[in-house]
Amino acid sequence: MVIGSKTKKDAAETMESLYNKMSQKYIISEGKDTNGNKYYFGGVGPVEEYATGFRIMLMKSPKGILNGNQPYQTVLGYGPYDFIKEEF
């Protein structure tokens, strides 16, 4: 799932909102990427017992390629799995 935002601040707020929602259901850990940006990962992958089930992160696409004039994206990524059932 990708949610576009016009600013990095808006994307970070969306990421925190997703974190708050998902943390009601799953144990979530926090990490930092090589650029120092925060991301979250949690749940248990259905394929490998020791793999996490999902990750929540921020991305910036060049010139807003993915979402028109919304160059920042909050990404909720699963998998790769054949099927996900999640309720928001």
C-alpha positions as CSV (number, residue, x, y, z in Angstrom):
1,M,0.0,0.0,0.0
2,V,1.4,3.4,-0.9
3,I,0.0,6.7,0.4
4,G,1.3,9.9,-1.4
5,S,2.1,13.1,0.4
6,K,3.3,16.5,-0.7
7,T,5.8,16.9,2.2
8,K,8.1,14.7,4.1
9,K,6.4,15.9,7.3
10,D,3.0,14.8,6.1
11,A,4.4,11.4,5.0
12,A,6.0,11.0,8.5
13,E,2.7,11.7,10.1
14,T,1.0,9.1,7.9
15,M,3.7,6.6,8.9
16,E,3.2,7.3,12.6
17,S,-0.6,6.9,12.1
18,L,-0.1,3.5,10.4
19,Y,2.4,2.5,13.2
20,N,-0.2,3.4,15.8
21,K,-2.9,1.4,14.1
22,M,-0.7,-1.6,13.4
23,S,0.8,-1.6,16.9
24,Q,-2.6,-2.3,18.4
25,K,-2.5,-5.7,16.7
26,Y,1.2,-6.5,16.3
27,I,4.5,-6.2,18.1
28,I,6.5,-3.7,16.1
29,S,10.2,-2.7,16.2
30,E,11.9,0.4,15.0
31,G,14.9,0.8,12.8
32,K,16.8,3.4,10.8
33,D,17.9,3.1,7.2
34,T,21.3,4.1,5.8
35,N,20.2,7.7,5.5
36,G,19.0,7.8,9.2
37,N,15.3,7.7,8.3
38,K,13.1,5.8,10.7
39,Y,11.1,2.7,9.7
40,Y,9.0,0.1,11.4
41,F,8.8,-3.7,11.0
42,G,6.7,-6.3,12.8
43,G,4.4,-9.2,12.8
44,V,5.5,-12.7,11.9
45,G,5.9,-13.8,8.3
46,P,3.7,-16.7,7.4
47,V,6.5,-18.3,5.3
48,E,9.5,-18.1,7.6
49,E,9.1,-18.1,11.4
50,Y,11.9,-15.7,12.0
51,A,11.0,-13.2,9.3
52,T,8.8,-10.1,10.0
53,G,5.5,-9.9,8.3
54,F,5.5,-6.2,7.2
55,R,7.4,-3.0,7.2
56,I,6.3,0.7,7.3
57,M,8.7,3.2,5.7
58,L,9.0,6.5,3.9
59,M,10.2,6.9,0.3
60,K,10.8,9.8,-2.0
61,S,10.3,9.3,-5.7
62,P,12.1,11.5,-8.2
63,K,9.8,14.3,-9.3
64,G,6.8,12.6,-7.8
65,I,6.8,9.8,-10.4
66,L,4.6,7.4,-8.3
67,N,1.9,9.8,-7.2
68,G,1.8,12.9,-9.4
69,N,2.6,16.0,-7.4
70,Q,3.1,13.9,-4.2
71,P,6.8,13.1,-4.1
72,Y,6.8,11.5,-0.7
73,Q,5.2,8.1,0.0
74,T,4.4,6.2,3.1
75,V,4.7,2.5,2.2
76,L,3.2,-0.4,4.1
77,G,4.9,-3.4,2.5
78,Y,4.1,-7.1,3.1
79,G,5.7,-10.2,1.7
80,P,6.2,-11.4,-0.8
81,Y,3.0,-13.4,-0.1
82,D,0.3,-14.7,-2.2
83,F,-2.5,-13.3,-0.1
84,I,-2.9,-10.8,2.8
85,K,-6.0,-10.2,4.8
86,E,-5.7,-6.9,6.7
87,E,-8.5,-4.7,8.0
88,F,-8.1,-0.9,8.5
